[in-house]
């Protein structure tokens, strides 16, 4: 039997209120931030799904990237997760899920998370009791539970983590893959953005 595929899902349908403009379209060197995250994640997983808001403008993406849209607006990451998992081909077992505003993403972080997810429905980063639902691996088997929670308007990812076999990954498990946890550095403000550009050596 062939091994099941492992995919990537990038959620980019947030409002970007604090940034003041669409994070997906922000320039990061010769790419937009979304293009960069798709490229980095694509070094590890395939196929790739980008989940956008219903009428959101997107930059040009590789031809093999699947674009999905939220079914309902302003419902948080579970809504994007549902759209992403539903868009995946049937031979995909699990997907690493990220937001589009992590331009310092380290591919080895993703590889390590996929390894740590073996035997679990979800593997999610947890630091000091705070989980990072958009730095996590989700199996296709979680989709029915996600749909149930959305139907009940229980929109917090914590409800999902408590309902399935979830591995809560600690920072020390990433010491060799991404010791500075750059992958978790999501950008919410212009200051965050300018700092990340500088750290990436892009002036």
N, C-alpha and C positions, 0 to 999 in steps of 0.2 A: 504494500500500500504506500502511495506517495505521501510525503509529509505535507501536512496542511500549511497553507501559506499564512504569512504574518504581514499585515497591512499597516498603513499609516493613515490617521485621520487628523486633519488640521481644521480647527474651528476658528472662524474669522468673522462671525456675525455679531460680535459685541458692538455696543454703541460708541466706544472710544471717546466718551464724554470728557475725561480728564486730559486726554491727548489733544483734543480739539480738531482732529482730522482722522480719516480712516487709517488704522494701523496697517492694514493689509497693503495699502498703497504707498506707505512711507518709503522713501528711497533709502537703500542701505548699500552704499557702493554703487555698482553697476546694476543692481537688482532692486526690486521692492522687498520689503520685509517678508511678505508672504512667499514670494519667489525663492528667497534665501532659505526659509524654513522648509519649504517643499524640497528644495535641492539637498539640503543636509539630511533630512529624514529619509529621502529616497536612496541614500547610500546604504541604508540598513533594511528597509522594508519595501514591499511592492505587493499589490497595487496601492495607490494613494487616492484618498478622497479628501476634497476640500469642501467644507460645509459653510455656506454663506447665508446671510439674511435673505429674505424673499426677493428684494429688489436691489441687492447690493452689487455695486460695480467691482469687478475683479481685474487684476492685471493679467497679461497673457501667461498661460501655464502650459507645461508640456502636454502634448496631445493625449498621452495615456492617463492623465489625471482625471479622475471622475469628479464632477462638480454636483453637489447636492444642495438642497435649500431647506432651511427650517420649515416645518409644517405650520408652526404658529410663532408669532413674534414675542420677544421679551420673556422667554421662559427659561433662560439660563442654560447651563451646560448640558443638562439631561436632554433637552430638546435637540441640541446639536448632536449629541451622542446618538440619539435615536436615528436621526437622519443619516449620520455617517455609517452606522452599523447596517442600516437597511440598504444602503447603496453598495455595500461590498459584495463581490461575487461569492457564490455558495462554497467555494473551496477554501475560503479564508476562515481560519479558526480564531484568530485574535488580532487585535489592532492596538498599536501604540497611539495614544491620543494626546495631542498638544494644542495649545493656542497658537496664533500666528505671530505673537509678539515676543518670541524667544529667539532672537537672531544669533545668540551665542550658544545655541543648542549643540551639544557634543554627541556625535553619533554613537560613541561607546556607551554613553549613558543609556541610550535606547536599547542597545544590545544586552546590557546588563539587566535592564528591567524585563525584557522578554525572557531571559533566563530565569529570573526570580519568579516569574509568573507561572512556571510549570507547576501543575497540581492545584492551581487556584483559578477562580473566575475572574479576579481582578488583582493586579499588583499596583499599589499606589504609594507614592512618596508621602511620608509623614515625618514632620519635624516639630518637636515640642508639642505633640498633640494636634497639630494643624496638618490636615491632609491637603495634597495638591492634586485635585481631580483631573487637571489637564496636564499632568505629568504621570501618566498611568497607562497600564495595559488592561484592556477589556476583552473578554471572550464574547463571541457571538451569542453564547448561551445566556448572556445577561439581558438580551434585548426584550424578552417578554416581561421581565421584572421592571425594566426601565419604562416600558409602555404602561404597565399597571400604575407605577408611581406617578407618571404624567397624568393619567386619567383621574387620579385621586388628588391632583394638585399638590403632591408632596415632592417639591422640586429640589430639595437639598440633596446633593450627592451622598451625604452621610447616610441617608435612608437606604440607598442602594448598597453601600459598603456593609451596613449592618445586616442586610438580607441575604448576602451570598458569601461564598468563601473568598475572603479578601486578605491578601498579604500586605501588611503595612511595612513598607521598606524604610529602613533607617539610614541616615546619612552615612554612617560608617560602612554600610554595604556598598557604597559608591566610591570608596577611597581610591581605588585604582582606575575606575572608569571616568569619573568627573569630580576630582577632589574638591574643587572650588564650587561645585554645584552651579556652574554657569547655566546649565540647562533650565534651571528654575527661575532664572532672572527675566521675569516678564516686565515689559515696559509700559508704565501707565501715564507718565508725564513727559513733557519735553526734556526735562532734566535727565530722566532715565534714558531717553532716546539718545541724547547727545553723549552721555556717559558711555553707552554701549558702542556708539560709533568710535569713540576714542579708544575704548578697550580693544576693539576689533582692528584698530589701526587705520580707520577710514576717516579722513578729515573732511 
